[in-house]
Amino acid sequence: MTAVGELLGRILASALAPSTLSPSALIALVGLVGAIGIVAVIATAAVRSVAALAASLRVRAAWSTPAEPPVGWLAESEADPDADGHPRPRAPGILLPAV
């Protein structure tokens, strides 16, 4: 990575040297800056997409395990008789007022 930085520094120094300051050198310099910008945008997009993929996999793993009902839920269903042998009631003991 330091070699790339050194190469970019040498290109920049040669492009901005007073003896070689020409329109073609400035166009090359603008192209170099543009290429670095495009690479930076692509790298940022790649990192963000990998981060989003990792986050979605974590969420999927949390949702893929079904919620377990509490222990003993079947014993308290209406089909299971109570201690006297009567079926359990369907509605709560409090009646709602009719509207």
SEZANU-64738 format. One record per atom (N, C-alpha, C): residue number from 1; residue in three letters; chain; x, y, z. Coordinates in pm, 1 decimal. Layout:
BEGIN
vexlum	doba	sevo	u	v	w
NUM	ALA	A	X	Y	Z
...
% end
This chain:
BEGIN
vexlum	doba	sevo	u	v	w
1	MET	A	82.5	-119.0	0.0
1	MET	A	0.0	0.0	0.0
1	MET	A	87.4	126.1	0.0
2	THR	A	200.4	118.6	68.8
2	THR	A	288.4	235.3	68.9
2	THR	A	350.2	257.8	-68.9
3	ALA	A	367.3	150.7	-144.9
3	ALA	A	422.5	166.6	-279.6
3	ALA	A	324.2	241.7	-369.0
4	VAL	A	195.4	213.1	-351.7
4	VAL	A	93.6	284.2	-430.4
4	VAL	A	91.9	431.0	-391.9
5	GLY	A	102.3	458.5	-262.1
5	GLY	A	107.0	597.9	-216.9
5	GLY	A	228.6	671.3	-268.9
6	GLU	A	342.5	603.4	-269.2
6	GLU	A	464.2	665.2	-321.2
6	GLU	A	451.5	692.0	-471.0
7	LEU	A	392.9	596.4	-544.8
7	LEU	A	373.4	615.2	-688.5
7	LEU	A	281.4	733.6	-715.2
8	LEU	A	171.8	742.8	-639.2
8	LEU	A	80.1	855.9	-658.0
8	LEU	A	148.9	987.8	-623.0
9	GLY	A	230.3	986.9	-518.4
9	GLY	A	303.0	1109.2	-482.7
9	GLY	A	400.3	1152.2	-589.7
10	ARG	A	470.5	1056.9	-648.6
10	ARG	A	565.9	1091.2	-755.8
10	ARG	A	492.3	1144.1	-880.1
11	ILE	A	379.3	1080.4	-912.7
11	ILE	A	302.0	1128.3	-1028.6
11	ILE	A	250.5	1268.7	-1002.8
12	LEU	A	201.1	1292.4	-880.8
12	LEU	A	150.9	1425.2	-846.5
12	LEU	A	262.7	1529.1	-849.8
13	ALA	A	378.7	1492.9	-796.1
13	ALA	A	491.4	1587.5	-795.4
13	ALA	A	539.0	1617.7	-937.1
14	SER	A	542.5	1515.9	-1021.5
14	SER	A	587.6	1541.6	-1158.6
14	SER	A	483.7	1619.8	-1237.7
15	ALA	A	357.6	1600.5	-1207.1
15	ALA	A	254.4	1674.5	-1280.2
15	ALA	A	250.9	1820.6	-1238.8
16	LEU	A	283.4	1847.5	-1112.4
16	LEU	A	276.6	1986.0	-1063.8
16	LEU	A	412.2	2057.5	-1066.6
17	ALA	A	513.9	1994.3	-1119.7
17	ALA	A	644.3	2059.9	-1128.6
17	ALA	A	634.6	2179.1	-1222.4
18	PRO	A	699.8	2289.1	-1187.0
18	PRO	A	688.4	2409.3	-1271.2
18	PRO	A	738.8	2389.1	-1413.7
19	SER	A	835.7	2301.8	-1432.7
19	SER	A	890.3	2285.1	-1567.5
19	SER	A	795.7	2203.7	-1656.7
20	THR	A	711.7	2116.6	-1597.3
20	THR	A	624.9	2031.2	-1678.6
20	THR	A	477.4	2066.4	-1662.4
21	LEU	A	447.7	2183.9	-1611.2
21	LEU	A	308.2	2223.2	-1591.5
21	LEU	A	245.1	2258.0	-1725.5
22	SER	A	181.1	2160.7	-1784.9
22	SER	A	118.4	2179.4	-1915.8
22	SER	A	-27.7	2137.6	-1905.3
23	PRO	A	-106.6	2173.1	-2004.7
23	PRO	A	-247.5	2132.2	-2001.0
23	PRO	A	-265.2	1980.2	-1998.9
24	SER	A	-180.5	1910.1	-2068.0
24	SER	A	-193.8	1764.3	-2068.9
24	SER	A	-160.8	1704.8	-1931.9
25	ALA	A	-64.4	1766.8	-1860.7
25	ALA	A	-31.9	1719.9	-1726.3
25	ALA	A	-148.2	1746.1	-1630.6
26	LEU	A	-213.2	1860.1	-1646.0
26	LEU	A	-328.5	1890.1	-1560.8
26	LEU	A	-445.8	1796.1	-1591.4
27	ILE	A	-466.4	1763.7	-1717.4
27	ILE	A	-573.1	1670.1	-1754.1
27	ILE	A	-544.0	1531.9	-1697.3
28	ALA	A	-417.0	1491.4	-1702.3
28	ALA	A	-378.5	1362.4	-1644.6
28	ALA	A	-399.1	1362.5	-1493.7
29	LEU	A	-368.9	1474.9	-1430.2
29	LEU	A	-387.4	1486.4	-1286.0
29	LEU	A	-535.4	1479.1	-1248.3
30	VAL	A	-619.9	1546.4	-1324.9
30	VAL	A	-764.5	1540.9	-1300.2
30	VAL	A	-816.8	1399.0	-1322.4
31	GLY	A	-767.2	1331.5	-1423.5
31	GLY	A	-806.6	1193.0	-1446.9
31	GLY	A	-764.4	1100.9	-1333.5
32	LEU	A	-645.6	1124.1	-1280.4
32	LEU	A	-596.1	1044.9	-1167.6
32	LEU	A	-683.3	1065.9	-1044.1
33	VAL	A	-718.2	1189.4	-1017.0
33	VAL	A	-804.8	1218.5	-902.2
33	VAL	A	-943.2	1157.0	-923.2
34	GLY	A	-993.4	1163.7	-1044.2
34	GLY	A	-1122.4	1101.4	-1073.3
34	GLY	A	-1120.1	950.2	-1056.0
35	ALA	A	-1012.0	886.9	-1101.4
35	ALA	A	-999.6	742.0	-1086.4
35	ALA	A	-991.0	702.3	-939.4
36	ILE	A	-918.2	780.0	-860.0
36	ILE	A	-910.8	752.2	-716.3
36	ILE	A	-1049.0	768.3	-652.8
37	GLY	A	-1123.7	868.7	-694.3
37	GLY	A	-1258.5	888.8	-641.5
37	GLY	A	-1351.6	774.9	-676.9
38	ILE	A	-1344.5	726.5	-800.1
38	ILE	A	-1430.1	615.1	-841.2
38	ILE	A	-1396.1	489.2	-762.9
39	VAL	A	-1267.1	463.6	-743.3
39	VAL	A	-1226.4	346.1	-664.9
39	VAL	A	-1275.1	358.8	-520.6
40	ALA	A	-1268.9	479.8	-464.9
40	ALA	A	-1315.4	500.1	-328.0
40	ALA	A	-1466.2	477.2	-316.6
41	VAL	A	-1542.4	523.2	-414.9
41	VAL	A	-1688.1	503.4	-412.5
41	VAL	A	-1721.8	354.9	-424.2
42	ILE	A	-1653.5	284.2	-511.9
42	ILE	A	-1679.2	140.4	-528.5
42	ILE	A	-1641.8	64.0	-401.5
43	ALA	A	-1529.9	99.9	-339.9
43	ALA	A	-1489.0	32.8	-216.4
43	ALA	A	-1588.4	60.1	-104.0
44	THR	A	-1637.0	182.4	-94.4
44	THR	A	-1736.1	215.7	8.1
44	THR	A	-1865.4	138.7	-14.6
45	ALA	A	-1909.6	129.8	-138.8
45	ALA	A	-2031.4	54.6	-168.6
45	ALA	A	-2014.8	-93.3	-137.2
46	ALA	A	-1898.1	-147.2	-165.4
46	ALA	A	-1873.5	-288.4	-136.1
46	ALA	A	-1874.8	-314.4	13.9
47	VAL	A	-1813.1	-227.1	90.8
47	VAL	A	-1811.7	-244.7	236.8
47	VAL	A	-1951.7	-232.1	292.9
48	ARG	A	-2029.5	-135.9	243.2
48	ARG	A	-2166.4	-119.4	293.2
48	ARG	A	-2253.9	-238.1	256.5
49	SER	A	-2236.1	-294.5	136.8
49	SER	A	-2318.7	-409.1	98.6
49	SER	A	-2282.5	-532.6	180.1
50	VAL	A	-2154.6	-550.6	209.8
50	VAL	A	-2114.9	-663.5	293.9
50	VAL	A	-2169.0	-645.7	435.4
51	ALA	A	-2166.0	-524.0	486.7
51	ALA	A	-2220.1	-498.5	620.2
51	ALA	A	-2371.2	-521.5	623.0
52	ALA	A	-2442.2	-478.8	518.2
52	ALA	A	-2586.0	-500.9	512.6
52	ALA	A	-2618.7	-649.4	501.5
53	LEU	A	-2539.6	-722.3	425.5
53	LEU	A	-2560.8	-866.4	413.4
53	LEU	A	-2539.5	-935.5	547.8
54	ALA	A	-2435.5	-897.1	618.8
54	ALA	A	-2409.3	-957.2	750.4
54	ALA	A	-2521.5	-925.7	848.0
55	ALA	A	-2572.4	-801.9	843.2
55	ALA	A	-2682.4	-765.3	932.6
55	ALA	A	-2809.4	-842.5	898.3
56	SER	A	-2836.8	-861.9	770.5
56	SER	A	-2958.2	-935.6	732.6
56	SER	A	-2946.4	-1082.6	770.2
57	LEU	A	-2826.4	-1138.5	763.8
57	LEU	A	-2809.1	-1277.5	805.0
57	LEU	A	-2828.1	-1292.6	955.4
58	ARG	A	-2784.9	-1192.2	1033.7
58	ARG	A	-2806.7	-1197.5	1177.5
58	ARG	A	-2955.2	-1189.3	1208.7
59	VAL	A	-3029.2	-1104.1	1138.2
59	VAL	A	-3173.2	-1091.3	1161.6
59	VAL	A	-3243.9	-1218.7	1118.8
60	ARG	A	-3202.7	-1275.3	1006.1
60	ARG	A	-3265.2	-1399.0	959.0
60	ARG	A	-3243.2	-1512.2	1058.4
61	ALA	A	-3125.8	-1520.5	1117.2
61	ALA	A	-3097.6	-1624.4	1215.4
61	ALA	A	-3185.8	-1608.3	1338.3
62	ALA	A	-3214.6	-1484.8	1376.4
62	ALA	A	-3300.3	-1461.8	1492.1
62	ALA	A	-3444.7	-1501.3	1461.4
63	TRP	A	-3490.2	-1477.5	1336.1
63	TRP	A	-3628.1	-1508.7	1300.5
63	TRP	A	-3647.4	-1653.4	1258.2
64	SER	A	-3539.5	-1723.3	1226.1
64	SER	A	-3555.4	-1859.7	1177.4
64	SER	A	-3587.0	-1958.0	1288.6
65	THR	A	-3554.2	-1924.6	1412.3
65	THR	A	-3590.0	-2012.9	1523.2
65	THR	A	-3728.9	-1974.2	1570.7
66	PRO	A	-3824.4	-2067.7	1566.4
66	PRO	A	-3960.4	-2033.1	1606.3
66	PRO	A	-3969.3	-2007.9	1756.3
67	ALA	A	-4065.8	-1928.2	1792.9
67	ALA	A	-4087.4	-1899.2	1934.6
67	ALA	A	-4147.8	-2022.8	2000.9
68	GLU	A	-4091.9	-2060.9	2110.9
68	GLU	A	-4140.5	-2177.4	2183.8
68	GLU	A	-4251.8	-2135.1	2279.0
69	PRO	A	-4362.7	-2207.7	2281.5
69	PRO	A	-4467.6	-2174.1	2378.6
69	PRO	A	-4420.7	-2211.1	2519.3
70	PRO	A	-4477.7	-2148.4	2618.6
70	PRO	A	-4436.1	-2180.4	2755.1
70	PRO	A	-4469.2	-2325.4	2790.1
71	VAL	A	-4394.0	-2379.7	2880.2
71	VAL	A	-4413.4	-2518.6	2919.7
71	VAL	A	-4549.3	-2531.2	2989.0
72	GLY	A	-4624.0	-2633.6	2953.2
72	GLY	A	-4753.9	-2658.3	3014.7
72	GLY	A	-4869.8	-2590.2	2945.7
73	TRP	A	-4847.5	-2532.8	2828.3
73	TRP	A	-4957.8	-2462.5	2761.3
73	TRP	A	-5065.8	-2559.1	2715.7
74	LEU	A	-5027.9	-2682.6	2683.2
74	LEU	A	-5127.3	-2778.4	2637.9
74	LEU	A	-5216.2	-2824.3	2752.4
75	ALA	A	-5160.7	-2830.4	2871.7
75	ALA	A	-5238.7	-2876.9	2986.3
75	ALA	A	-5346.9	-2777.6	3023.7
76	GLU	A	-5334.1	-2651.8	2984.1
76	GLU	A	-5433.3	-2551.3	3019.8
76	GLU	A	-5526.8	-2518.7	2903.7
77	SER	A	-5528.6	-2600.2	2801.7
77	SER	A	-5617.9	-2571.7	2690.1
77	SER	A	-5759.8	-2611.9	2725.6
78	GLU	A	-5855.8	-2573.2	2644.6
78	GLU	A	-5996.0	-2601.9	2675.9
78	GLU	A	-6029.7	-2749.9	2657.7
79	ALA	A	-5951.4	-2821.5	2577.6
79	ALA	A	-5981.1	-2962.3	2556.6
79	ALA	A	-5938.2	-3047.4	2677.0
80	ASP	A	-5850.4	-2995.6	2756.7
80	ASP	A	-5803.4	-3070.4	2873.0
80	ASP	A	-5901.0	-3044.9	2988.0
81	PRO	A	-5960.0	-3147.6	3046.2
81	PRO	A	-6056.3	-3124.0	3153.5
81	PRO	A	-5986.0	-3076.2	3280.3
82	ASP	A	-6063.0	-3003.1	3361.5
82	ASP	A	-6007.2	-2958.5	3488.6
82	ASP	A	-6012.6	-3073.2	3589.9
83	ALA	A	-5988.8	-3042.5	3714.7
83	ALA	A	-5980.6	-3146.7	3817.1
83	ALA	A	-6113.6	-3219.7	3835.7
84	ASP	A	-6228.3	-3154.7	3809.7
84	ASP	A	-6359.9	-3216.8	3825.3
84	ASP	A	-6402.8	-3293.2	3700.8
85	GLY	A	-6325.9	-3285.6	3591.8
85	GLY	A	-6362.5	-3355.1	3470.2
85	GLY	A	-6440.9	-3270.2	3372.7
86	HIS	A	-6468.9	-3146.2	3407.2
86	HIS	A	-6543.4	-3055.4	3317.5
86	HIS	A	-6445.8	-2990.6	3219.5
87	PRO	A	-6490.7	-2962.1	3095.9
87	PRO	A	-6401.9	-2892.3	3001.7
87	PRO	A	-6373.8	-2750.7	3050.3
88	ARG	A	-6259.5	-2703.6	3017.1
88	ARG	A	-6222.8	-2568.1	3059.4
88	ARG	A	-6304.4	-2466.7	2979.9
89	PRO	A	-6339.0	-2352.7	3039.8
89	PRO	A	-6421.6	-2252.2	2969.5
89	PRO	A	-6341.7	-2185.2	2857.0
90	ARG	A	-6416.6	-2141.2	2758.0
90	ARG	A	-6353.3	-2073.0	2646.3
90	ARG	A	-6328.1	-1925.9	2675.4
91	ALA	A	-6421.4	-1859.8	2738.6
91	ALA	A	-6411.7	-1715.7	2759.7
91	ALA	A	-6365.9	-1688.2	2902.4
92	PRO	A	-6315.4	-1567.1	2924.3
92	PRO	A	-6278.2	-1531.3	3060.9
92	PRO	A	-6401.9	-1521.7	3148.8
93	GLY	A	-6383.6	-1517.2	3279.5
93	GLY	A	-6494.8	-1517.3	3374.2
93	GLY	A	-6571.9	-1386.7	3377.0
94	ILE	A	-6516.7	-1276.0	3325.5
94	ILE	A	-6584.1	-1148.3	3328.9
94	ILE	A	-6659.2	-1128.4	3196.9
95	LEU	A	-6786.9	-1100.4	3204.5
95	LEU	A	-6866.7	-1074.8	3084.2
95	LEU	A	-6847.0	-930.5	3037.9
96	LEU	A	-6840.4	-912.7	2908.5
96	LEU	A	-6828.6	-779.1	2853.4
96	LEU	A	-6968.7	-721.7	2831.7
97	PRO	A	-6987.9	-592.8	2855.3
97	PRO	A	-7121.0	-532.9	2834.6
97	PRO	A	-7154.0	-529.4	2685.8
98	ALA	A	-7281.0	-552.0	2654.9
98	ALA	A	-7327.3	-545.0	2516.2
98	ALA	A	-7342.4	-400.1	2475.4
99	VAL	A	-7303.6	-371.4	2354.7
99	VAL	A	-7308.5	-232.1	2306.6
99	VAL	A	-7427.8	-213.0	2217.7
% end
